[in-house]
Amino acid sequence: MKKEKKSENNEQMEKIVAFCKRKGFVFPTCEIYGGFANAYSYGPYGAELKNNIKKLWWKHFVQEREDMVGMDGPILLNPRLWEASGHTEGFNDAMVDCKKCKKRYRADHIVKELTGEDMEGDLAGMTAALQGGLKCPECGASDWTEARNMSQMFKTEMNSFDGPVYLRPETAGAIFVDYKNVIDSMRVKVPFGIAQIGKAFRNEIVARNFIFRIREFEQMEIEYFINPEMAWEDLFEEWLQRQEAFALAIGAKKEDLRRYEHPKAKLSHYSRRTVDLEYNFPFGFNELFGLAHRGDFDLNAHSQATGVKLDYFDATANRRYVPHVIEPTVGLDRLILTAICAAYNEEVVEDETRVVMKFPYAIAPIKIAIFPLLKNKPELVVKAKEVYDMLKSEYMCEFDDNGNIGKRYRRQDEIGTPFCVTVDFDTLEKDDTVTVRDRDTMEQSRIKISDLKNFFSEKF
Ligand code: GAP
């Protein structure tokens, strides 16, 4: 029964991957060269979806809040930062190889898959478990190397710098090193947060599950600075709820979200609490967001490494302290995958299956599609172009005159366009109205062209 469920889920994932390629959301990259490293490109609709999710996140977490500011730091940072944060030394994953078929695995993942046990960090334990008779899922042999650590840091060089530099493995580092500049240049008062969206790079042993685990990805991270003496528990809960609310806003269903509380014994020495918000992807519940109380570990580490004081004078409390930090973080690519999995619907309409992507309006790649009823009637085409020109400065629109109207509706349903507008003969000959068709209800209404802008501003 468990096996059946798994293959059903794989089928769902395969369907989604094929759909994303066919409809211009996500393509395997460098396909004409045979692909590269399980990496992906966002196609035209995927790029729109990605931008919309970024904009929505920035609106939720920066624009609408008085206690948040944004920043945008570089990918290549002074490597001393990564020494101080512990990444150079300790940002490792364990890998193991099957000696027979040479397949490489992340050791903790393969042990968990085969035994259900979470042995992350325990190299000896994982080696013993694997060499104790566990079979390679690829070839069935039980002939394993020892589990060993591999750095997840991507190294590169810079002409003007001696020694290796790194592609940042997380965006958070850039926030900590600019924390003092933000305090000195802005009128921020603790508690406040700094948000950043940007690329991060991890030399993952195995990139897998489509865009869920990739080597070059985007993070949306916040460092929220608080008074070390404040009762942080309620604030922590509030951030958990905000993350959940954001997942719902991009279309996730409540029942597909769950919290994973990191056991106290496994927390880093500086963390008071860490909770992952997991989403029920077709391959099972997996981490979408993370939320960690990191204490003053990062600011102290950078202060010690540089000799620069990173404390803060709290005028209300009339004292100096190094703030503690609560860190809400999420991978943008995982949010995109969540939005796609949550939106994907197959419905039977008049004996035909329609795929409809039920994206929330705010993240739909195309908001309105505009059609002339017939492409060989210039007067219809000219009028439809006028409507398109009127709406495109405010909304991402698409003009489509290809095929019959039914087919055009299906095409727009498949990419999740909330509304289609059709210019027909009544528009020209009667009352200057157009048909507006709703993606979800499939209902159609007649609206005057002069009322369209108001209609859509209410809808969006
Ligand atoms: N600064 C804390 C930090 O980086 P993390 O849990 O390692 O924490 C944060 O990463 C988020 O980044 C994760 O919750 C996940 O959504 C995303 N993420 C991590 N590794 C990823 C990968 N290889 N591919 C895609 N997203 C990833």
Boltz pocket constraint, residues with backbone or C-beta under 6 A from the ligand:
constraints:
  - pocket:
      binder: B
      contacts: [[A, 169], [A, 170], [A, 171], [A, 172], [A, 202], [A, 204], [A, 211], [A, 212], [A, 213], [A, 214], [A, 215], [A, 217], [A, 218], [A, 219], [A, 221], [A, 287], [A, 288], [A, 289], [A, 290], [A, 327], [A, 329], [A, 330], [A, 331], [A, 332], [A, 333], [A, 334]]
      max_distance: 6.0
